Amino acid sequence: MSNFTAVKGGITNNDEISKNSFMKKFINKKNNKHEPWFKWLMRELNSYEAFEDFASGKNPEDVAEDFISKNKIGISEVFDNFDEEDKYTLIQFLKLTECELHVFKILEKQLDMRSKVRYIDFKKK
């Protein structure tokens, strides 16, 4: 399930917002005038080589700042037409992303605990 599907699924209470608002905001980048802002953002994020920056010693906040800087024109175009529905969508993405972060942290803790567990064979003498 994509992030968009999860967000859209989270607010589909027979609400017109869920049916119409997600597809109406477009940006003009890379000759695609009919791409919704969140789809453009996800494509740009997915194609951004963050791991190269991490390998060079940058922390996640610096990598995010670099991404924003490199995409400032497209982001500016997105904000030119941003409205309350878009803000709501952004907030839902923030919640989803925070949830994903917590899932990964929980998994990391579980792996750490698993590696600390020792199995004792009480049948051996």
Buried (B, 14 or more C-beta within 10 A) or exposed (E): EEBBEBBBEEBEEEEEBBEEBBEEBBBEBEEEEEBBBBBBBBBBEEEBEBEEBEEEEBEEEEBBEBBEEEBEEBBEBBEEEEEEBBEBBBEBBEEBEEEEEEEEEEEEEEEEEEEEEEEEEEEEE
